[in-house]
Amino acid sequence: MRPLPLPRLGTPDTRSPARFLWWQARQQKGVLAFAVLMGVLTFGAQTVMPYVVGAALDSGLDSGLDGELARWVLILLAAAAVQVVTAAVGHRADVVNWLRAAFASAELIGDRVTVTGHNIGEELPTGEVVTTVANDALRLGEVYATAARLVGSLAAYVVVVAVMVPMSLSLGLVVAIGLPAVAAVLALLVKPLQARQAAQRETQGRLTTLGSDTVSGLRILRGIGGEKVFADRYRAQSQKVRQAGEHVAVTQSWLDALQVLLPGLMVALVLWLGARQAVAGTITPGELVTFYGYAAFLTWPLQNITESVQFLTRAVIASRKIIRVLSTEPATGTTPVRAAMPAPGAELVDETSGVTVAPGRLTALVCADPDQSAAVATRMARLDDDAEAGTPVRLGGVLLRDLDKAALRRRVVLSEATPHLFSGSLRTELDVRGTTSDDEILAALHVADAQDVLDSTPDGLDGELAEKGRTLSGGQRQRVSLARALLTDAEVLLLVEPTSAVDAHTEARIAERLAAARRGRATLVVTASPLVLEHADEVLLLHDGVVRARGTHHDLLDAPTEAGARYREIVGRSLDDDATTEDHERAGARRTEVAR
């Protein structure tokens, strides 16, 4: 058994499907070579048997039951034993080759998706990526699973022709020429089969994309009454997939039928010619049996060769899709590392806006346009080097794009406004780095005021969360996301609207606990909530993409400047937007304070 994920996959050759397939073959050359050896031995033992049966028959007819016949019988038994052992061991090696190639391709795709950021979604639909992992990786693995049978079949053909031609030139030529002729006829169907398989693959990818979009947006569709429209679209695309599958099946059925018919006709021809020669006395009865045995045996290598060509055709199509995913450029990390990581405690500075996240301080960023402030926090996390080239961000005076991305991710963590949760246990959802104890997880849930999530999840931390956390409310998902961000224990934590989906009482508890939990470390919170702003060491007012004022929450509230008026307007509007019926009295007091 091999552990997964596979270590040291290397850099794949994505210049063409052929180069990619050859690169993967080199990655598993040891087990592939062993499987090919077993295949050659299996087919070699098979080629011995018709010859031995014919020789034993002639020996029995000439000399009766003597020692020579016994020797031929022992040779036959030995060949059968070799075939049984090598076929069993070889089949195991074939399966290993198949799974190794399939899992390696799936792992390469997964690695690429994790580093490309949002670029993968812009280049390819989600359904296309899913289909590439679910189908194309397995199709690619089939090539390596049949490699041993292909090589063994070709070796068997060469051996059979070498044995038959000296025994009977005419029969040997029938087999030597007939088998390639049959293969050539069957090959005529491979190209249209490849085209139809490619068309089916495209329609299947679009169907998967449509299905994933529909499922993820089902709640919205129900809200606007659009289920029927999207169901009709899915039904129409399903019919296209069915029609494409039927086109593939028609070509495949002709190929399967000819695989039986044409070799059968060749066997009948060899048998008829051989019988005439046996009657004429030019070949012995044993040689007739040998020729018939070889003609019948060669139908199996022919089927293997044809099947291998079909698998190779599908693998080429699959490789193109895999290469398309692997060729997607990451949004970050494509440039070489040019600088060493700054020492701990370095300032994170966005030069364009003037936003500074100082060590040991909780900084809040306020803006009338939430998208502007969120954009600042996002680029401070280095998510897109090209898009952020014109708005440089420095850590300890060093440009983020010049630093090692993996090391930067450990030090600077961004939690966005729209949380994305994954399926799995609550523990694995929160402990994304696999180094956190249960006590630390419970402490983070306390800071995020998410005890209700733990209580409502069956089996507690071991309980399963549904895909995208759909069984949780919006506020619960947000609080789980906040707890997850806290558990990274990042040196610099960037939080975008971490409490926008919770009520005022919960927000007040979270704000107080968050300030205490992050004391001594750099934290930036993008928010306009006065309940959070009260706990900030420094508040930055962003206007037109630039910091216009800074100070404590109360300093900015009291400021008689234009910036102070703008700040009071933003905070007051936040109060109006967030107030609930039970919070009206408290909100009124806040407005009085704002109006001072």
Phi and psi in degrees as a GROMACS rama.xvg file:
@    title "Ramachandran Plot"
@    xaxis  label "Phi"
@    yaxis  label "Psi"
@TYPE xy
-105.908  136.273  ARG-2
-71.156  150.512  PRO-3
-120.453  144.969  LEU-4
-72.4944  157.666  PRO-5
-69.4313  134.733  LEU-6
-82.0645  154.812  PRO-7
49.5647  63.4795  ARG-8
-72.4795  -27.8152  LEU-9
83.8634  -172.43  GLY-10
-102.867  115.644  THR-11
-71.1915  151.727  PRO-12
-89.7739  105.903  ASP-13
-105.16  20.9078  THR-14
-71.5067  -26.1931  ARG-15
-164.479  161.018  SER-16
-58.0414  -40.7958  PRO-17
-62.1483  -43.9866  ALA-18
-66.5126  -36.7014  ARG-19
-66.3504  -43.3066  PHE-20
-64.0568  -39.5361  LEU-21
-68.739  -37.6232  TRP-22
-61.1888  -44.1422  TRP-23
-65.7932  -35.9067  GLN-24
-61.6578  -39.9667  ALA-25
-67.3597  -30.6252  ARG-26
-65.7077  -27.0535  GLN-27
-123.965  37.3217  GLN-28
-62.3169  -32.7517  LYS-29
-63.8952  -57.4847  GLY-30
-68.7148  -29.1608  VAL-31
-68.5069  -43.2123  LEU-32
-63.9887  -39.2641  ALA-33
-64.2773  -42.1016  PHE-34
-63.4781  -40.866  ALA-35
-63.547  -41.3692  VAL-36
-59.7426  -44.9771  LEU-37
-63.4045  -37.0717  MET-38
-64.9759  -43.0393  GLY-39
-63.905  -42.0606  VAL-40
-65.1738  -39.024  LEU-41
-62.6477  -48.6802  THR-42
-72.2445  -31.6203  PHE-43
-62.0278  -42.7819  GLY-44
-63.2862  -34.5077  ALA-45
-66.6333  -39.5799  GLN-46
-69.0627  -25.3794  THR-47
-70.224  -34.6706  VAL-48
-64.4437  -47.0021  MET-49
-60.4988  -38.7752  PRO-50
-63.8933  -43.7832  TYR-51
-66.4718  -40.2482  VAL-52
-62.383  -43.325  VAL-53
-64.7491  -43.3254  GLY-54
-65.4349  -38.8416  ALA-55
-64.872  -38.6143  ALA-56
-64.3804  -46.4773  LEU-57
-63.0384  -38.6252  ASP-58
-64.7764  -41.8778  SER-59
-66.6052  -38.739  GLY-60
-68.6865  -33.5738  LEU-61
-83.1702  -44.3896  ASP-62
-118.964  -5.16849  SER-63
78.6967  -158.37  GLY-64
-84.3193  85.1829  LEU-65
-120.969  -170.636  ASP-66
-65.837  -33.4654  GLY-67
-63.8607  -41.7256  GLU-68
-62.4257  -39.4911  LEU-69
-62.6454  -38.3634  ALA-70
-63.8757  -41.1794  ARG-71
-63.7855  -37.5289  TRP-72
-64.8811  -40.3228  VAL-73
-65.2657  -39.1284  LEU-74
-62.909  -40.0816  ILE-75
-62.8747  -43.1124  LEU-76
-64.9177  -39.3972  LEU-77
-64.0672  -42.4323  ALA-78
-62.8468  -39.3893  ALA-79
-65.0429  -40.7152  ALA-80
-64.551  -42.5004  ALA-81
-60.9934  -41.6229  VAL-82
-63.5506  -43.4059  GLN-83
-62.3502  -47.4854  VAL-84
-67.1995  -49.778  VAL-85
-67.6207  -32.9441  THR-86
-67.1889  -41.88  ALA-87
-66.045  -48.5005  ALA-88
-66.5471  -39.4931  VAL-89
-65.1941  -37.3208  GLY-90
-62.347  -40.2571  HIS-91
-61.9428  -43.3438  ARG-92
-65.3672  -35.8567  ALA-93
-61.7546  -43.4935  ASP-94
-64.9264  -40.5798  VAL-95
-61.2341  -43.1958  VAL-96
-61.6129  -42.2181  ASN-97
-62.2315  -51.3257  TRP-98
-68.1652  -37.4015  LEU-99
-61.2515  -47.6461  ARG-100
-66.8995  -42.0707  ALA-101
-65.2725  -46.6128  ALA-102
-68.8784  -35.7787  PHE-103
-63.5694  -42.3525  ALA-104
-64.683  -44.2327  SER-105
-62.3073  -38.0967  ALA-106
-68.9083  -39.4355  GLU-107
-60.5087  -43.1112  LEU-108
-63.4889  -44.8389  ILE-109
-61.1015  -42.4144  GLY-110
-62.6969  -41.4013  ASP-111
-66.5956  -40.6728  ARG-112
-62.4975  -37.3357  VAL-113
-71.2697  -24.4109  THR-114
-101.363  -13.6828  VAL-115
-81.8959  -13.7219  THR-116
64.105  -142.162  GLY-117
-73.2444  -10.4658  HIS-118
-61.5069  -35.193  ASN-119
-64.5053  -36.7611  ILE-120
-70.6952  -27.8314  GLY-121
-78.7685  -30.3997  GLU-122
-84.6975  -38.4343  GLU-123
-134.959  145.651  LEU-124
-67.8902  154.18  PRO-125
-58.6554  -42.7196  THR-126
-61.7059  -33.1904  GLY-127
-65.5766  -42.3998  GLU-128
-66.3236  -41.882  VAL-129
-62.1204  -44.4843  VAL-130
-65.1201  -34.7097  THR-131
-61.6526  -41.2742  THR-132
-73.8303  -44.5712  VAL-133
-74.0267  -34.773  ALA-134
-115.526  -50.6272  ASN-135
-65.9183  -38.1035  ASP-136
-62.4007  -39.4575  ALA-137
-69.5458  -38.2464  LEU-138
-62.7639  -39.9234  ARG-139
-63.7598  -38.0695  LEU-140
-64.7059  -24.7955  GLY-141
-62.1415  -31.097  GLU-142
-60.1619  -44.5723  VAL-143
-76.2529  -24.691  TYR-144
-71.2202  -28.7686  ALA-145
-101.544  0.632591  THR-146
-61.0432  -41.3128  ALA-147
-64.542  -41.6332  ALA-148
-66.7958  -35.9228  ARG-149
-64.7773  -49.7555  LEU-150
-65.1624  -41.7965  VAL-151
-62.6142  -38.8217  GLY-152
-65.8257  -43.5509  SER-153
-64.0286  -41.1378  LEU-154
-63.8615  -40.1249  ALA-155
-63.5386  -39.4027  ALA-156
-61.8294  -44.5668  TYR-157
-62.7759  -43.6204  VAL-158
-64.8591  -43.6437  VAL-159
-62.7566  -45.2587  VAL-160
-62.1204  -41.2119  VAL-161
-63.7606  -31.1982  ALA-162
-80.4672  -39.2518  VAL-163
-77.8288  -37.6258  MET-164
-60.2656  -45.5594  VAL-165
-64.7783  -28.8489  PRO-166
-75.9856  -40.8858  MET-167
-156.164  111.419  SER-168
-61.3604  -43.1936  LEU-169
-65.4386  -46.2096  SER-170
-69.1754  -36.7932  LEU-171
-63.3828  -38.8067  GLY-172
-70.0645  -34.7395  LEU-173
-59.2658  -44.3209  VAL-174
-72.8951  -42.9944  VAL-175
-63.3007  -38.0442  ALA-176
-90.9133  -35.7446  ILE-177
-64.3687  -40.9968  GLY-178
-65.408  -48.4927  LEU-179
-61.5479  -34.5492  PRO-180
-64.0526  -43.7558  ALA-181
-62.3495  -43.0236  VAL-182
-62.3586  -37.8344  ALA-183
-65.0608  -40.2911  ALA-184
-63.6854  -43.4923  VAL-185
-66.2271  -32.6786  LEU-186
-65.7374  -23.102  ALA-187
-62.8568  -25.0889  LEU-188
-88.3238  -11.0748  LEU-189
-69.0331  -42.9935  VAL-190
-63.0617  -49.7019  LYS-191
-63.0593  -31.2066  PRO-192
-65.38  -41.4319  LEU-193
-62.2012  -42.6224  GLN-194
-63.3918  -42.032  ALA-195
-71.2749  -34.5162  ARG-196
-66.2704  -38.6266  GLN-197
-64.0208  -41.2472  ALA-198
-64.1127  -40.5867  ALA-199
-64.0377  -38.9169  GLN-200
-63.1126  -39.0686  ARG-201
-65.6345  -46.0901  GLU-202
-66.1968  -34.9612  THR-203
-67.1012  -39.742  GLN-204
-62.7093  -41.3651  GLY-205
-66.7263  -36.2639  ARG-206
-65.269  -42.0661  LEU-207
-63.5491  -41.3976  THR-208
-62.183  -45.6628  THR-209
-62.3666  -41.1424  LEU-210
-65.2245  -44.7857  GLY-211
-65.3127  -38.6586  SER-212
-64.0489  -41.5272  ASP-213
-65.8369  -44.4248  THR-214
-65.3279  -45.0234  VAL-215
-65.8788  -27.7361  SER-216
-106.557  22.8185  GLY-217
-62.2491  -40.1075  LEU-218
-63.1609  -40.5665  ARG-219
-67.0494  -42.3039  ILE-220
-60.2309  -41.1556  LEU-221
-65.9594  -35.5836  ARG-222
-66.2613  -32.6074  GLY-223
-103.394  4.24776  ILE-224
70.0854  32.1893  GLY-225
-102.401  13.6045  GLY-226
-59.7537  -43.2222  GLU-227
-64.6646  -40.3423  LYS-228
-61.2057  -46.6644  VAL-229
-72.8392  -32.5672  PHE-230
-63.8241  -39.1165  ALA-231
-64.9746  -39.2139  ASP-232
-63.6451  -42.9959  ARG-233
-65.1081  -39.407  TYR-234
-63.9178  -42.1799  ARG-235
-65.0613  -41.3125  ALA-236
-68.735  -34.4465  GLN-237
-61.5353  -39.1112  SER-238
-65.7002  -35.2987  GLN-239
-65.684  -39.3312  LYS-240
-63.8779  -41.5337  VAL-241
-62.4993  -44.0333  ARG-242
-64.2516  -41.1259  GLN-243
-63.6867  -39.1037  ALA-244
-64.2298  -37.1004  GLY-245
-65.6505  -39.5702  GLU-246
-62.1824  -40.6804  HIS-247
-64.5344  -42.0672  VAL-248
-64.7734  -36.0763  ALA-249
-62.6293  -49.7857  VAL-250
-63.5084  -40.7917  THR-251
-64.4511  -37.2537  GLN-252
-66.3224  -39.9698  SER-253
-62.652  -40.9634  TRP-254
-64.6602  -44.5848  LEU-255
-63.5868  -40.6005  ASP-256
-65.4312  -43.2318  ALA-257
-69.3672  -27.6699  LEU-258
-62.3597  -28.8105  GLN-259
-90.1767  -43.4443  VAL-260
-67.5989  -53.0494  LEU-261
-64.7993  -46.7555  LEU-262
-62.7953  -34.6861  PRO-263
-62.3823  -40.6797  GLY-264
-64.3829  -37.9026  LEU-265
-66.5481  -40.0368  MET-266
-63.0883  -43.0221  VAL-267
-62.6159  -39.3857  ALA-268
-64.7621  -44.5767  LEU-269
-62.1563  -41.6443  VAL-270
-65.2074  -40.7386  LEU-271
-67.923  -45.2745  TRP-272
-66.5212  -40.3233  LEU-273
-65.1427  -40.0704  GLY-274
-62.7567  -40.5027  ALA-275
-62.9248  -41.141  ARG-276
-70.1457  -34.8106  GLN-277
-66.1787  -41.1867  ALA-278
-64.5696  -36.2302  VAL-279
-77.2076  -12.3071  ALA-280
85.9107  10.1738  GLY-281
-80.6601  -21.1512  THR-282
-131.19  156.975  ILE-283
-84.9836  163.068  THR-284
-57.9624  -37.0799  PRO-285
-65.6238  -38.3505  GLY-286
-66.9339  -34.7164  GLU-287
-61.6176  -43.4959  LEU-288
-63.484  -39.2895  VAL-289
-62.8879  -45.2395  THR-290
-63.1679  -43.0604  PHE-291
-63.3768  -42.5845  TYR-292
-61.2753  -40.9302  GLY-293
-68.5827  -41.1058  TYR-294
-62.3934  -41.8577  ALA-295
-69.7068  -39.086  ALA-296
-64.0911  -37.4101  PHE-297
-69.1234  -13.3486  LEU-298
-65.3469  -30.037  THR-299
-69.5738  -51.7949  TRP-300
-57.5959  -35.0952  PRO-301
-63.5173  -43.6821  LEU-302
-63.09  -39.2231  GLN-303
-64.0948  -41.6127  ASN-304
-64.5999  -44.782  ILE-305
-64.1041  -42.4099  THR-306
-63.6071  -39.2792  GLU-307
-63.8924  -38.3052  SER-308
-63.9406  -40.7789  VAL-309
-63.4332  -44.6655  GLN-310
-63.2244  -39.4346  PHE-311
-64.6929  -38.1327  LEU-312
-61.4707  -48.1951  THR-313
-64.5724  -35.7641  ARG-314
-67.5207  -35.2055  ALA-315
-64.4707  -43.4129  VAL-316
-61.9452  -45.4832  ILE-317
-63.5555  -38.9182  ALA-318
-63.2137  -38.0289  SER-319
-59.9537  -41.8072  ARG-320
-68.1087  -41.3469  LYS-321
-65.365  -42.6712  ILE-322
-62.0278  -36.1301  ILE-323
-61.9949  -39.5616  ARG-324
-69.6535  -45.5589  VAL-325
-68.7056  -19.7658  LEU-326
-86.4031  -4.55002  SER-327
-68.1683  124.282  THR-328
-76.428  137.02  GLU-329
-64.0428  150.172  PRO-330
-71.0646  -24.0396  ALA-331
-139.16  161.073  THR-332
84.7499  8.64133  GLY-333
-81.4859  -21.5483  THR-334
-88.2169  150.739  THR-335
-67.7587  153.66  PRO-336
-70.2454  124.109  VAL-337
-111.408  -9.69459  ARG-338
-145.095  153.773  ALA-339
-79.1263  153.074  ALA-340
-64.2363  134.637  MET-341
-62.8078  160.157  PRO-342
-66.195  155.802  ALA-343
-56.7562  146.136  PRO-344
92.5928  11.005  GLY-345
-77.5759  149.622  ALA-346
-76.7403  143.361  GLU-347
-104.751  118.496  LEU-348
-126.921  128.219  VAL-349
-94.8339  108.698  ASP-350
-67.0876  -33.5695  GLU-351
-68.0838  -46.5178  THR-352
-90.8206  -23.2407  SER-353
86.8247  7.25054  GLY-354
-71.6564  129.129  VAL-355
-125.479  128.28  THR-356
-104.968  105.578  VAL-357
-88.7366  148.502  ALA-358
-63.422  139.212  PRO-359
76.3533  11.036  GLY-360
-129.075  146.093  ARG-361
-96.4881  111.774  LEU-362
-108.522  135.709  THR-363
-111.324  143.15  ALA-364
-118.783  121.919  LEU-365
-118.497  136.616  VAL-366
-153.032  146.123  CYS-367
-65.7852  -28.9896  ALA-368
-105.138  103.856  ASP-369
-58.1726  -28.9781  PRO-370
-65.3463  -35.9381  ASP-371
-64.0254  -48.1376  GLN-372
-68.0394  -37.0179  SER-373
-65.1021  -37.1653  ALA-374
-62.8248  -38.0442  ALA-375
-63.358  -48.1952  VAL-376
-62.5162  -37.6819  ALA-377
-65.3507  -45.2523  THR-378
-72.7419  -21.0306  ARG-379
-71.4863  -13.2745  MET-380
-96.0726  -1.67853  ALA-381
55.7606  76.0618  ARG-382
-106.382  -15.1831  LEU-383
-153.667  101.322  ASP-384
-61.6841  -43.5347  ASP-385
-66.7073  -47.2525  ASP-386
-66.8532  -27.9766  ALA-387
-98.4269  8.0582  GLU-388
-62.7815  -34.0357  ALA-389
-84.0227  -4.49916  GLY-390
-128.216  73.2103  THR-391
-63.7722  143.518  PRO-392
-124.817  138.147  VAL-393
-123.653  143.201  ARG-394
-114.817  113.585  LEU-395
60.6014  33.0532  GLY-396
84.7346  -0.937955  GLY-397
-107.633  133.664  VAL-398
-59.7925  137.189  LEU-399
-60.276  -37.0813  LEU-400
-68.7266  -14.0771  ARG-401
-90.5658  -4.52576  ASP-402
-97.4756  161.364  LEU-403
-67.116  124.085  ASP-404
-64.9664  -42.7548  LYS-405
-62.2008  -42.4011  ALA-406
-66.7513  -37.9745  ALA-407
-64.8679  -39.0636  LEU-408
-63.0924  -29.7908  ARG-409
-74.0316  -25.3314  ARG-410
-98.2262  -32.8191  ARG-411
-120.082  120.559  VAL-412
-124.18  133.896  VAL-413
-111.875  132.822  LEU-414
-117.198  113.322  SER-415
-82.2733  171.608  GLU-416
-69.5593  -35.1261  ALA-417
-100.468  100.776  THR-418
-72.9877  144.658  PRO-419
-117.815  118.249  HIS-420
-106.589  153.852  LEU-421
-113.428  157.948  PHE-422
-72.8432  151.849  SER-423
135.27  -175.175  GLY-424
-71.8037  156.118  SER-425
-61.3958  -34.9781  LEU-426
-63.4144  -49.0026  ARG-427
-68.5707  -27.4291  THR-428
-66.2963  -37.6352  GLU-429
-86.5652  -40.928  LEU-430
-92.788  74.2645  ASP-431
-71.3812  -19.5424  VAL-432
-102.362  -1.94815  ARG-433
67.5382  26.2691  GLY-434
-126.73  10.6553  THR-435
-104.986  139.921  THR-436
-82.7896  164.841  SER-437
-63.6051  -35.6018  ASP-438
-63.3194  -40.5771  ASP-439
-67.1229  -37.4986  GLU-440
-63.2074  -44.6744  ILE-441
-64.5349  -35.5647  LEU-442
-66.0163  -40.3366  ALA-443
-66.705  -39.3237  ALA-444
-63.0793  -34.6408  LEU-445
-66.1086  -44.358  HIS-446
-60.6588  -41.5614  VAL-447
-82.3894  3.19835  ALA-448
53.7421  44.6265  ASP-449
-111.744  26.9685  ALA-450
-61.8532  -31.7637  GLN-451
-64.5307  -30.4829  ASP-452
-66.4882  -44.1801  VAL-453
-63.188  -42.303  LEU-454
-67.4171  -32.9882  ASP-455
-86.8177  -7.58279  SER-456
-92.4968  120.62  THR-457
-57.8859  137.977  PRO-458
69.5281  15.6997  ASP-459
61.2395  -128.672  GLY-460
-64.4606  -24.016  LEU-461
-87.8247  -3.28588  ASP-462
-69.9571  151.726  GLY-463
-90.2237  135.417  GLU-464
-95.2424  139.715  LEU-465
-72.7699  166.837  ALA-466
-55.6228  131.187  GLU-467
59.331  17.537  LYS-468
60.4348  35.1095  GLY-469
-67.7862  -16.3802  ARG-470
-82.7308  -5.56529  THR-471
-100.76  155.493  LEU-472
-75.168  169.597  SER-473
-60.4806  -41.3669  GLY-474
-65.6847  -38.1451  GLY-475
-66.1411  -42.4033  GLN-476
-61.6455  -39.9495  ARG-477
-64.9221  -40.3322  GLN-478
-72.1971  -35.8572  ARG-479
-62.7976  -41.4498  VAL-480
-63.1588  -39.199  SER-481
-64.5354  -44.2597  LEU-482
-61.2446  -39.6627  ALA-483
-62.0109  -43.0403  ARG-484
-64.867  -40.4231  ALA-485
-63.6366  -35.2276  LEU-486
-72.0477  -12.7535  LEU-487
-70.8752  -17.629  THR-488
53.358  42.9174  ASP-489
-68.7975  147.255  ALA-490
-64.5875  -39.4254  GLU-491
-125.882  119.757  VAL-492
-114.264  125.398  LEU-493
-111.128  116.973  LEU-494
-117.552  123.468  LEU-495
-104.729  114.047  VAL-496
45.4517  59.0781  GLU-497
-72.5772  -12.0005  PRO-498
-127.35  20.6937  THR-499
-70.627  -19.566  SER-500
-107.447  15.6661  ALA-501
-117.318  162.811  VAL-502
-77.3499  171.515  ASP-503
-64.2621  -40.1754  ALA-504
-64.1992  -45.5575  HIS-505
-63.981  -40.4486  THR-506
-62.3419  -40.0279  GLU-507
-64.0513  -41.8829  ALA-508
-65.0447  -43.6282  ARG-509
-62.9841  -42.8678  ILE-510
-60.6289  -44.7097  ALA-511
-65.5828  -44.5617  GLU-512
-70.0843  -36.0305  ARG-513
-64.0135  -43.7245  LEU-514
-61.1947  -39.3885  ALA-515
-71.0166  -40.546  ALA-516
-67.983  -33.0575  ALA-517
-99.4719  11.7813  ARG-518
-61.5499  130.737  ARG-519
92.5467  -5.33374  GLY-520
-127.036  157.467  ARG-521
-77.4305  128.692  ALA-522
-141.897  134.708  THR-523
-118.837  126.284  LEU-524
-117.91  120.302  VAL-525
-88.7377  113.238  VAL-526
-164.584  160.588  THR-527
-123.911  12.1965  ALA-528
-82.1752  122.429  SER-529
-63.3561  -25.074  PRO-530
-65.2294  -31.6471  LEU-531
-86.7846  -40.1915  VAL-532
-61.9733  -29.7481  LEU-533
-60.701  -27.2398  GLU-534
-96.5796  -0.184023  HIS-535
-79.9614  141.045  ALA-536
-70.9067  -32.8413  ASP-537
-148.824  139.226  GLU-538
-115.375  132.802  VAL-539
-110.887  130.45  LEU-540
-98.9689  118.845  LEU-541
-102.786  129.695  LEU-542
-143.674  129.376  HIS-543
55.0464  35.8533  ASP-544
79.9073  6.63495  GLY-545
-132.714  143.155  VAL-546
-70.0156  120.96  VAL-547
-102.379  -21.2499  ARG-548
-157.403  155.249  ALA-549
-148.587  152.597  ARG-550
159.049  -170.761  GLY-551
-78.9181  169.319  THR-552
-57.7548  -46.7957  HIS-553
-71.5193  -33.2019  HIS-554
-60.5307  -44.5345  ASP-555
-71.1783  -34.6911  LEU-556
-62.4156  -37.0596  LEU-557
-87.9485  -9.36271  ASP-558
-65.2052  128.569  ALA-559
-84.3219  10.6497  PRO-560
-87.9167  174.164  THR-561
-62.7368  -38.0457  GLU-562
-63.0898  -39.0703  ALA-563
-63.8276  -41.2291  GLY-564
-62.8961  -41.1536  ALA-565
-64.7227  -40.2317  ARG-566
-63.927  -44.4612  TYR-567
-63.1051  -35.1752  ARG-568
-66.0817  -43.4094  GLU-569
-65.3949  -47.3517  ILE-570
-65.9781  -40.604  VAL-571
-63.4111  -40.0673  GLY-572
-65.5547  -35.0469  ARG-573
-63.2242  -39.3242  SER-574
-63.9287  -43.1528  LEU-575
-63.1087  -38.3746  ASP-576
-72.177  -35.5088  ASP-577
-95.2372  -12.5416  ASP-578
-66.2816  141.212  ALA-579
-111.507  173.083  THR-580
-58.2737  -43.6289  THR-581
-74.6486  -11.3659  GLU-582
-103.426  5.71537  ASP-583
-59.4051  -42.4971  HIS-584
-63.842  -42.9085  GLU-585
-67.0997  -37.6816  ARG-586
-66.2704  -37.6014  ALA-587
-61.0496  -40.5284  GLY-588
-63.7553  -37.8234  ALA-589
-65.2794  -40.9915  ARG-590
-64.8905  -36.234  ARG-591
-61.5897  -41.7927  THR-592
-64.9515  -40.3796  GLU-593
-63.7186  -35.8972  VAL-594
-75.2526  -9.88897  ALA-595
